[in-house]
Amino acid sequence: MTDDKNSSAHEHQGKKVVRDSGILSGIYGMAFIGATVYYIQHAATFWEGVLGFIKALVWPAVLMYKLLEFLK
């Protein structure tokens, strides 16, 4: 077992499973909530709000793609 506060370890079918939540998941969660609020506030219709929710889910992947494309 680790001493890290953010890690949890337990037995799962005879194997030790360690999960580390880390700070990045918290940052991603706050960014997701912020992006969702932004896109939904600017939506004029229900379906634009749904599209905004989907955009909030995938914006980190698009950001990384554009960044790597820029650094190419």
C-alpha positions in Angstrom: 0.0 0.0 0.0 1.3 3.5 -0.7 1.5 6.5 1.7 0.1 8.9 -0.9 -3.2 10.5 0.1 -4.5 10.5 -3.5 -3.9 6.8 -4.1 -6.1 4.0 -3.0 -5.1 0.3 -3.0 -7.2 -2.7 -2.5 -7.3 -6.4 -3.4 -9.3 -7.3 -6.5 -9.4 -11.1 -7.4 -6.0 -11.7 -5.7 -4.3 -8.8 -7.4 -3.3 -5.5 -5.9 -5.0 -2.6 -7.6 -3.7 1.0 -7.2 -5.6 4.0 -8.5 -4.2 7.5 -8.4 -6.6 10.3 -9.0 -4.0 13.0 -9.1 -4.4 16.7 -9.5 -4.9 16.6 -13.3 -8.3 14.9 -13.0 -9.5 17.8 -10.7 -8.2 20.4 -13.2 -9.9 18.5 -16.1 -13.1 18.4 -14.1 -13.1 22.1 -13.4 -12.3 22.9 -17.0 -15.1 20.5 -18.2 -17.6 22.3 -16.0 -16.5 25.7 -17.1 -16.6 24.7 -20.8 -20.0 23.2 -20.3 -21.4 26.3 -18.7 -19.9 28.5 -21.4 -21.3 26.5 -24.3 -24.7 26.0 -22.8 -25.0 29.8 -21.9 -24.3 30.6 -25.6 -26.7 28.0 -26.9 -29.9 29.4 -28.5 -31.6 26.0 -28.9 -31.7 22.7 -27.0 -29.6 20.9 -29.7 -27.0 23.6 -29.6 -26.8 23.0 -25.9 -26.4 19.2 -26.5 -23.6 20.0 -29.1 -22.0 22.3 -26.5 -21.9 19.5 -23.9 -20.2 17.2 -26.5 -17.7 19.9 -27.3 -17.0 20.3 -23.6 -16.1 16.6 -23.5 -13.7 16.6 -26.4 -12.1 20.0 -26.3 -8.8 18.8 -24.6 -8.3 16.3 -27.5 -8.8 19.1 -30.1 -6.5 21.4 -28.1 -3.7 18.8 -28.1 -4.2 18.1 -31.8 -3.9 21.8 -32.7 -0.9 22.2 -30.4 1.0 19.2 -31.9 0.0 20.4 -35.4 1.5 23.9 -34.5 4.7 22.3 -33.2 5.1 20.1 -36.2 
